[in-house]
Amino acid sequence: MQWSGSPHRIPRLRPGLPGAVVLVTLAALTACGDEGVTTSASSPPDTSTGTVTSSAPPEATPGPTAPSSTRNAPQVSSDPPRDSPRCTRDRLALSLGRISPGAGNLYAPLVFTNEGTSACHLKGFPGVTLLDASGERIGDPAQRSGDMRPAVVLAPGESAYAALHTLNEGISDEPCRRPAASVQAYPPGSTWALRTPARAFQVCGGTFEVSAVRPGSHP
C-alpha cells in the first residue's frame, strides 16, 4: 500500500471503531511509507576493548635508491665499532696536505692513512705541535676546534684527516711564530707521535687550531 502526500495522516477514530482495527491500520500505513527507501549506516566501532580500530594506511612506495658515494670511502659510526681496533702509530702514516688560503685564514689537512693489513678506527682530536729543524717545539700545541665527529673506520689504504687552521700573516697584530720544519701529531687516543714535513706551514696571529678527524684526505 502506498500513500500520496507528504506526512502520513492518522485517521480519526470514528465512534464505535474497535481499537484493534486502528492499530492494524497504523501498522499498515507505516509499512507502506517505508517501501523503496534504503538507508545505510556504518556499524559502530568495536569498543569492547576501549579502542577504535582503523584501517592501516597503504605502504609507501620506495623511492629511488640514492647513488653510492665514492667506492672504498671510509665508514663513519657514532660509536667506535667493536670489530675494529683503534688505529695506532704502528699502522698509520702521517702527511700534510696542500695549504689552502681563504678570507685571511690558512687551512691544511693533516692526513692519517692506514698502512696496516686490517681495518682500524679513529675518533677524536689529534694532539698537534710544530717543531723546528732541531726537533724543538715551536709555541703551544694546537687547540681543539669544532665538535666531536663520528668514528671513522679505515680499511687498509684508506685515510682520515684533521684540519689545521691558522691566520694569514698581517691579519693580526700578533707576530707569526718562526717557520716550522715538521708537524708532530699524536693520533686520537694514542701516546705515540708521528712526524711529517711542515711544508711551510707557519702559525700567525696567535691562532693554531685542529679539528676532529673525519673521513677522506682533504675537505
LUMVEXTI-823529 format. One record per residue (C-alpha): x, y negated, z; residue in one letter. Coordinates in nm, 4 decimals. Layout:
N
+----------+----------+----------+------+
|        u |        v |        w | timi |
+----------+----------+----------+------+
|        X |        Y |        Z |    a |
...
+----------+----------+----------+------+
END
This chain:
219
+----------+----------+----------+------+
|        u |        v |        w | timi |
+----------+----------+----------+------+
|   0.0000 |   0.0000 |   0.0000 |    m |
|   0.1322 |  -0.3487 |  -0.0843 |    q |
|   0.0048 |  -0.6852 |   0.0160 |    w |
|   0.0448 |  -1.0055 |  -0.1715 |    s |
|   0.1108 |  -1.3305 |   0.0007 |    g |
|   0.3817 |  -1.4298 |   0.2385 |    s |
|   0.3403 |  -1.3213 |   0.6020 |    p |
|   0.1133 |  -1.0278 |   0.6802 |    h |
|  -0.2188 |  -1.1302 |   0.8207 |    r |
|  -0.3622 |  -0.9287 |   1.1022 |    i |
|  -0.7406 |  -0.8779 |   1.0564 |    p |
|  -0.9597 |  -0.9999 |   1.3264 |    r |
|  -1.1303 |  -0.7429 |   1.5364 |    l |
|  -1.4897 |  -0.7024 |   1.4477 |    r |
|  -1.7265 |  -0.6242 |   1.7194 |    p |
|  -1.7638 |  -0.2581 |   1.7699 |    g |
|  -1.4452 |  -0.1588 |   1.5707 |    l |
|  -1.2606 |   0.1112 |   1.7633 |    p |
|  -0.9145 |   0.0217 |   1.8926 |    g |
|  -0.7605 |   0.3306 |   1.7344 |    a |
|  -0.8682 |   0.2196 |   1.3886 |    v |
|  -0.6997 |  -0.1179 |   1.4384 |    v |
|  -0.3734 |   0.0421 |   1.5436 |    l |
|  -0.3739 |   0.2658 |   1.2369 |    v |
|  -0.4363 |  -0.0345 |   1.0161 |    t |
|  -0.1465 |  -0.2296 |   1.1672 |    l |
|   0.0902 |   0.0613 |   1.1187 |    a |
|  -0.0053 |   0.0891 |   0.7545 |    a |
|   0.0481 |  -0.2824 |   0.6981 |    l |
|   0.3968 |  -0.2659 |   0.8475 |    t |
|   0.4961 |   0.0307 |   0.6343 |    a |
|   0.3746 |  -0.1310 |   0.3150 |    c |
|   0.5557 |  -0.4592 |   0.3885 |    g |
|   0.8924 |  -0.2786 |   0.4217 |    d |
|   0.8767 |  -0.0937 |   0.0894 |    e |
|   1.1504 |  -0.1832 |  -0.1603 |    g |
|   1.3602 |  -0.3726 |   0.0993 |    v |
|   1.7137 |  -0.2436 |   0.1511 |    t |
|   1.9220 |  -0.3701 |   0.4386 |    t |
|   2.2871 |  -0.2934 |   0.5109 |    s |
|   2.4820 |  -0.3417 |   0.8288 |    a |
|   2.8284 |  -0.2180 |   0.9166 |    s |
|   2.8499 |   0.0169 |   1.2075 |    s |
|   2.9818 |  -0.1432 |   1.5269 |    p |
|   3.3446 |  -0.0643 |   1.6134 |    p |
|   3.4111 |   0.2247 |   1.8422 |    d |
|   3.4557 |   0.0600 |   2.1797 |    t |
|   3.4798 |   0.3774 |   2.3820 |    s |
|   3.8485 |   0.3160 |   2.4303 |    t |
|   3.8201 |  -0.0591 |   2.4690 |    g |
|   3.9949 |  -0.1273 |   2.1375 |    t |
|   3.8832 |  -0.2111 |   1.7877 |    v |
|   4.0484 |  -0.0165 |   1.5092 |    t |
|   4.1174 |  -0.1930 |   1.1805 |    s |
|   4.2462 |  -0.0520 |   0.8583 |    s |
|   4.6238 |  -0.0746 |   0.8113 |    a |
|   4.7493 |  -0.3256 |   0.5535 |    p |
|   4.8877 |  -0.1818 |   0.2319 |    p |
|   5.2565 |  -0.1088 |   0.2310 |    e |
|   5.4660 |  -0.3848 |   0.0862 |    a |
|   5.6278 |  -0.3117 |  -0.2452 |    t |
|   6.0068 |  -0.3023 |  -0.2007 |    p |
|   6.1800 |  -0.5984 |  -0.3570 |    g |
|   6.4785 |  -0.5739 |  -0.5868 |    p |
|   6.7959 |  -0.4469 |  -0.4293 |    t |
|   7.0467 |  -0.7208 |  -0.3616 |    a |
|   7.3676 |  -0.6879 |  -0.5581 |    p |
|   7.6502 |  -0.5393 |  -0.3595 |    s |
|   7.9444 |  -0.7539 |  -0.2596 |    s |
|   8.2941 |  -0.7066 |  -0.3797 |    t |
|   8.3899 |  -0.3401 |  -0.3752 |    r |
|   8.6051 |  -0.2318 |  -0.0811 |    n |
|   8.5248 |  -0.5504 |   0.1119 |    a |
|   8.5889 |  -0.5235 |   0.4894 |    p |
|   8.2860 |  -0.4374 |   0.7001 |    q |
|   8.1651 |  -0.6561 |   0.9864 |    v |
|   7.9939 |  -0.5466 |   1.3078 |    s |
|   7.8677 |  -0.7357 |   1.6125 |    s |
|   8.0400 |  -0.4826 |   1.8387 |    d |
|   8.3695 |  -0.3036 |   1.7774 |    p |
|   8.2890 |   0.0361 |   1.6197 |    p |
|   8.3743 |   0.3384 |   1.8283 |    r |
|   8.5122 |   0.5366 |   1.5374 |    d |
|   8.7907 |   0.2888 |   1.4534 |    s |
|   9.0611 |   0.1738 |   1.6976 |    p |
|   9.1793 |  -0.1829 |   1.7378 |    r |
|   9.4366 |  -0.2923 |   1.4814 |    c |
|   9.7761 |  -0.3165 |   1.6472 |    t |
|  10.1030 |  -0.4668 |   1.5357 |    r |
|  10.2472 |  -0.1359 |   1.4192 |    d |
|   9.9869 |  -0.1041 |   1.1416 |    r |
|   9.9467 |  -0.4717 |   1.0444 |    l |
|  10.1322 |  -0.7056 |   0.8084 |    a |
|  10.1137 |  -1.0844 |   0.8551 |    l |
|  10.1231 |  -1.3530 |   0.5857 |    s |
|  10.0292 |  -1.7191 |   0.5497 |    l |
|   9.8115 |  -1.8141 |   0.2537 |    g |
|   9.8064 |  -2.1314 |   0.0482 |    r |
|   9.7799 |  -2.4571 |   0.2426 |    i |
|   9.4697 |  -2.6477 |   0.1301 |    s |
|   9.4069 |  -3.0194 |   0.1961 |    p |
|   9.0608 |  -3.1641 |   0.2454 |    g |
|   8.9442 |  -3.5077 |   0.3718 |    a |
|   9.2548 |  -3.5707 |   0.5782 |    g |
|   9.2735 |  -3.2103 |   0.7037 |    n |
|   9.5006 |  -2.9187 |   0.6221 |    l |
|   9.3913 |  -2.5552 |   0.6331 |    y |
|   9.5843 |  -2.2320 |   0.5825 |    a |
|   9.4625 |  -1.8719 |   0.6125 |    p |
|   9.6677 |  -1.6537 |   0.8453 |    l |
|   9.6184 |  -1.3080 |   0.6939 |    v |
|   9.6306 |  -0.9708 |   0.8721 |    f |
|   9.6486 |  -0.6682 |   0.6382 |    t |
|   9.6006 |  -0.3077 |   0.7439 |    n |
|   9.9043 |  -0.1147 |   0.6217 |    e |
|   9.8148 |   0.2000 |   0.8163 |    g |
|   9.6618 |   0.5202 |   0.6852 |    t |
|   9.3261 |   0.4901 |   0.8654 |    s |
|   9.0683 |   0.2238 |   0.9429 |    a |
|   9.1013 |  -0.0117 |   1.2378 |    c |
|   8.9196 |  -0.3264 |   1.3536 |    h |
|   8.9970 |  -0.6828 |   1.4572 |    l |
|   8.7766 |  -0.9115 |   1.6653 |    k |
|   8.8526 |  -1.2455 |   1.8246 |    g |
|   9.1165 |  -1.5151 |   1.8112 |    f |
|   9.4851 |  -1.4521 |   1.7453 |    p |
|   9.7470 |  -1.6254 |   1.9562 |    g |
|   9.9491 |  -1.8510 |   1.7242 |    v |
|  10.2630 |  -2.0596 |   1.7725 |    t |
|  10.5074 |  -2.2267 |   1.5337 |    l |
|  10.8807 |  -2.1523 |   1.5537 |    l |
|  11.1860 |  -2.3316 |   1.4260 |    d |
|  11.4761 |  -2.1686 |   1.2430 |    a |
|  11.6365 |  -2.0584 |   1.5705 |    s |
|  11.3156 |  -1.8944 |   1.6911 |    g |
|  11.2327 |  -2.1677 |   1.9435 |    e |
|  10.8676 |  -2.2603 |   1.9894 |    r |
|  10.7528 |  -2.5932 |   1.8456 |    i |
|  10.4919 |  -2.7545 |   2.0690 |    g |
|  10.1913 |  -2.5853 |   2.2254 |    d |
|  10.0121 |  -2.2807 |   2.0795 |    p |
|   9.7099 |  -2.3305 |   1.8580 |    a |
|   9.3811 |  -2.3956 |   2.0352 |    q |
|   9.0774 |  -2.1821 |   1.9628 |    r |
|   8.8223 |  -2.3447 |   1.7348 |    s |
|   8.4688 |  -2.2363 |   1.6472 |    g |
|   8.2575 |  -1.9431 |   1.7596 |    d |
|   8.3462 |  -1.5808 |   1.8099 |    m |
|   8.2954 |  -1.3800 |   1.4923 |    r |
|   8.1761 |  -1.0183 |   1.4459 |    p |
|   8.4351 |  -0.7418 |   1.4464 |    a |
|   8.5994 |  -0.6757 |   1.1100 |    v |
|   8.6693 |  -0.3140 |   1.0144 |    v |
|   8.9726 |  -0.2855 |   0.7888 |    l |
|   9.0228 |   0.0191 |   0.5732 |    a |
|   9.3834 |   0.0794 |   0.4620 |    p |
|   9.4904 |  -0.2092 |   0.2385 |    g |
|   9.2095 |  -0.4458 |   0.3465 |    e |
|   9.2626 |  -0.7855 |   0.5111 |    s |
|   9.1125 |  -1.0274 |   0.7599 |    a |
|   9.2174 |  -1.3865 |   0.8176 |    y |
|   9.2050 |  -1.6638 |   1.0761 |    a |
|   9.2053 |  -2.0261 |   0.9575 |    a |
|   9.4812 |  -2.2565 |   1.0841 |    l |
|   9.3890 |  -2.6258 |   1.0971 |    h |
|   9.5846 |  -2.9476 |   1.1409 |    t |
|   9.5726 |  -3.3057 |   1.0052 |    l |
|   9.7473 |  -3.4752 |   0.7166 |    n |
|  10.0428 |  -3.6918 |   0.8049 |    e |
|   9.9384 |  -4.0525 |   0.8687 |    g |
|   9.5760 |  -3.9765 |   0.9625 |    i |
|   9.6546 |  -4.0236 |   1.3305 |    s |
|   9.8975 |  -4.2464 |   1.5192 |    d |
|  10.0352 |  -3.9395 |   1.6929 |    e |
|  10.3519 |  -3.8273 |   1.5139 |    p |
|  10.3976 |  -3.4923 |   1.3420 |    c |
|  10.5923 |  -3.2118 |   1.5031 |    r |
|  10.9165 |  -3.1063 |   1.3466 |    r |
|  10.8781 |  -2.8672 |   1.0494 |    p |
|  10.8297 |  -2.5005 |   1.1303 |    a |
|  11.0309 |  -2.2146 |   0.9847 |    a |
|  10.7888 |  -1.9370 |   1.0795 |    s |
|  10.4475 |  -1.8655 |   1.2278 |    v |
|  10.4232 |  -1.6223 |   1.5160 |    q |
|  10.0855 |  -1.4546 |   1.5744 |    a |
|   9.9523 |  -1.2047 |   1.8250 |    y |
|   9.6672 |  -1.0033 |   1.6706 |    p |
|   9.3481 |  -1.0329 |   1.8806 |    p |
|   9.3829 |  -0.8208 |   2.1950 |    g |
|   9.7487 |  -0.7417 |   2.1318 |    s |
|  10.0565 |  -0.8247 |   2.3404 |    t |
|  10.2985 |  -0.7755 |   2.0487 |    w |
|  10.3505 |  -1.0506 |   1.7946 |    a |
|  10.4130 |  -1.0643 |   1.4194 |    l |
|  10.6004 |  -1.3321 |   1.2278 |    r |
|  10.5770 |  -1.4743 |   0.8760 |    t |
|  10.7348 |  -1.7734 |   0.6943 |    p |
|  10.5558 |  -2.1027 |   0.7684 |    a |
|  10.5540 |  -2.2193 |   0.4033 |    r |
|  10.5977 |  -2.5853 |   0.5045 |    a |
|  10.3030 |  -2.5779 |   0.7458 |    f |
|  10.3522 |  -2.8685 |   0.9841 |    q |
|  10.1344 |  -2.9840 |   1.2718 |    v |
|  10.0365 |  -3.3513 |   1.2611 |    c |
|   9.8005 |  -3.5796 |   1.4527 |    g |
|   9.8111 |  -3.3682 |   1.7673 |    g |
|   9.5720 |  -3.1131 |   1.6115 |    t |
|   9.6603 |  -2.7449 |   1.5876 |    f |
|   9.3660 |  -2.5031 |   1.5848 |    e |
|   9.2914 |  -2.1435 |   1.4894 |    v |
|   8.9558 |  -1.9761 |   1.4166 |    s |
|   8.8418 |  -1.6244 |   1.4999 |    a |
|   8.9242 |  -1.3594 |   1.2397 |    v |
|   8.6833 |  -1.2988 |   0.9523 |    r |
|   8.6835 |  -1.0636 |   0.6516 |    p |
|   8.8973 |  -1.1331 |   0.3448 |    g |
|   9.2278 |  -1.3045 |   0.2817 |    s |
|   9.1028 |  -1.6590 |   0.2227 |    h |
|   8.7805 |  -1.8687 |   0.2525 |    p |
+----------+----------+----------+------+
END
